[in-house]
Amino acid sequence: MVAHKQLDEFVSRIRPAAGENLQSVILYGSAAAGDFNPEFSNLNLLCLLYETSFAKLSAIAPVVEWWHRQKHPAPLVMTQDELERSADVFSIELLDIQRHHRVLFGDDTLTGLRTNTSGEVIDTRGKVIAGLYCAGESQGGFAQHGLARCVVFGRVAGRSAAKNSA
């Protein structure tokens, strides 16, 4: 399918252009939800970068221009922090992206629970939910996954819970 080839080509172009600054490339919309129609649908991409300075954005500009010449809308390009700060403005759109997305490269930063450094779960208004802790794969917003994450943050959350319940 042409769409898969174009998505693969986008990822193969943006990875060297962004280098270590690229956190994730995420497909969202009808193509991720399984409703893609090549005649009417767009390929919608979210590119998360660690830094969005002028120099870093200039580095990926040729890739974005190429994507646009392929008749696709420009990808959303932002940092994880910018994405989280825009949640109140684009709440419906972001909920749809969270529910229907596919990671093409990098980490899935759209799933999981937000926590602070003590493992306490944070609500959508940025407030700690008293007595609720999370660790491991259910914990979202970090750029690492796997057993080490479970062990480290499990210990942190457990120690915090014990400290706060005393």
C-alpha positions as CSV (number, residue, x, y, z in Angstrom):
1,M,0.0,0.0,0.0
2,V,1.2,3.5,-0.9
3,A,0.4,4.9,2.5
4,H,2.6,2.4,4.4
5,K,5.5,3.2,2.0
6,Q,5.1,6.9,2.5
7,L,4.9,6.6,6.3
8,D,8.1,4.4,6.2
9,E,9.8,7.0,4.0
10,F,8.8,9.8,6.3
11,V,10.3,8.0,9.3
12,S,13.5,7.1,7.4
13,R,13.9,10.8,6.4
14,I,13.1,12.4,9.7
15,R,15.3,10.1,11.9
16,P,18.6,11.3,10.5
17,A,17.4,14.9,10.1
18,A,16.3,15.2,13.8
19,G,18.9,12.8,15.2
20,E,18.9,12.4,18.9
21,N,16.3,15.1,19.2
22,L,13.5,12.9,17.9
23,Q,11.5,11.3,20.6
24,S,8.5,9.9,18.7
25,V,6.7,9.8,15.4
26,I,3.0,9.0,15.9
27,L,0.3,8.3,13.3
28,Y,-3.2,9.4,14.4
29,G,-6.6,9.9,12.8
30,S,-8.4,7.6,10.4
31,A,-5.2,5.7,9.3
32,A,-4.5,4.7,12.9
33,A,-8.2,4.0,13.7
34,G,-8.6,1.7,10.7
35,D,-10.9,4.0,8.8
36,F,-8.4,5.2,6.2
37,N,-9.7,5.8,2.7
38,P,-7.0,6.7,0.2
39,E,-9.3,9.0,-1.8
40,F,-10.5,11.1,1.1
41,S,-8.3,10.5,4.2
42,N,-5.1,12.3,5.3
43,L,-2.1,10.7,6.9
44,N,-1.8,12.7,10.2
45,L,1.5,12.7,12.0
46,L,2.6,13.9,15.4
47,C,6.4,14.4,15.8
48,L,7.6,14.8,19.4
49,L,11.0,16.4,19.7
50,Y,13.0,16.9,22.9
51,E,13.8,20.5,21.8
52,T,12.0,22.9,19.4
53,S,14.5,25.6,19.0
54,F,14.8,27.4,15.6
55,A,17.9,25.3,14.8
56,K,16.2,22.0,15.6
57,L,13.1,22.9,13.6
58,S,15.3,24.0,10.7
59,A,17.0,20.6,10.7
60,I,13.7,18.8,10.0
61,A,12.2,21.5,7.7
62,P,13.3,19.7,4.4
63,V,11.5,16.5,5.6
64,V,8.3,18.4,6.4
65,E,8.5,20.2,3.1
66,W,8.9,16.8,1.3
67,W,5.9,15.4,3.3
68,H,3.8,18.4,2.2
69,R,4.8,17.9,-1.5
70,Q,3.4,14.3,-1.1
71,K,0.0,16.0,-0.5
72,H,-0.2,15.4,3.2
73,P,-0.8,17.9,5.9
74,A,2.2,19.1,7.8
75,P,2.9,17.0,10.9
76,L,2.3,18.5,14.3
77,V,5.7,19.1,15.7
78,M,6.2,19.9,19.4
79,T,7.8,18.7,22.7
80,Q,6.1,16.4,25.2
81,D,5.7,19.4,27.5
82,E,4.1,21.5,24.8
83,L,1.7,18.7,24.0
84,E,0.7,18.3,27.7
85,R,0.3,22.1,28.1
86,S,-2.0,22.2,25.1
87,A,-4.4,19.6,26.6
88,D,-6.8,22.2,27.9
89,V,-7.0,24.0,24.5
90,F,-7.2,20.9,22.3
91,S,-8.8,18.4,24.7
92,I,-11.1,16.7,22.3
93,E,-8.5,16.4,19.6
94,L,-5.9,15.0,22.1
95,L,-8.3,12.5,23.5
96,D,-9.0,11.2,20.0
97,I,-5.2,11.0,19.3
98,Q,-4.7,9.1,22.6
99,R,-7.4,6.6,21.7
100,H,-6.5,6.1,18.1
101,H,-2.8,6.3,17.4
102,R,0.1,4.1,16.3
103,V,3.7,4.7,17.1
104,L,5.9,4.6,14.0
105,F,9.1,5.4,15.8
106,G,10.1,6.0,19.4
107,D,8.2,5.9,22.6
108,D,4.4,5.8,23.1
109,T,4.1,8.9,25.3
110,L,0.4,9.2,24.8
111,T,-0.6,6.3,27.1
112,G,-0.3,5.7,30.8
113,L,-0.9,7.7,33.9
114,R,0.9,10.9,34.6
115,T,3.0,10.8,37.8
116,N,5.3,13.0,39.7
117,T,8.8,11.9,40.7
118,S,7.5,10.2,43.8
119,G,5.1,8.0,41.8
120,E,2.0,9.8,42.9
121,V,-0.7,10.0,40.1
122,I,-1.5,13.4,38.8
123,D,-5.0,14.3,37.6
124,T,-5.8,16.3,34.4
125,R,-5.6,19.6,36.3
126,G,-2.0,18.9,37.5
127,K,-3.1,18.0,41.1
128,V,-1.8,14.9,43.0
129,I,-4.5,12.3,43.7
130,A,-3.9,11.6,47.4
131,G,-3.1,7.9,48.1
132,L,-2.8,6.8,44.4
133,Y,0.6,5.6,43.2
134,C,1.7,4.1,39.9
135,A,4.8,2.5,38.5
136,G,6.0,0.5,35.5
137,E,4.2,0.2,32.2
138,S,1.1,2.0,33.5
139,Q,3.1,5.1,34.2
140,G,3.1,7.4,31.2
141,G,5.1,10.4,30.2
142,F,8.6,9.0,30.5
143,A,10.8,7.9,27.7
144,Q,11.8,4.5,29.0
145,H,10.0,1.2,29.2
146,G,10.6,-2.3,30.5
147,L,11.7,-4.1,33.6
148,A,14.2,-1.5,34.8
149,R,11.5,1.1,34.8
150,C,9.2,-1.2,36.7
151,V,11.8,-1.9,39.4
152,V,13.1,1.6,39.8
153,F,9.7,3.4,39.9
154,G,8.1,0.6,41.8
155,R,10.6,1.1,44.6
156,V,10.2,4.9,44.4
157,A,6.4,4.7,44.5
158,G,6.5,2.0,47.3
159,R,8.8,4.1,49.5
160,S,6.7,7.2,48.9
161,A,3.5,5.4,49.8
162,A,5.0,4.0,53.0
163,K,6.4,7.4,53.9
164,N,3.1,9.2,53.3
165,S,0.9,6.6,55.1
166,A,3.0,6.9,58.3
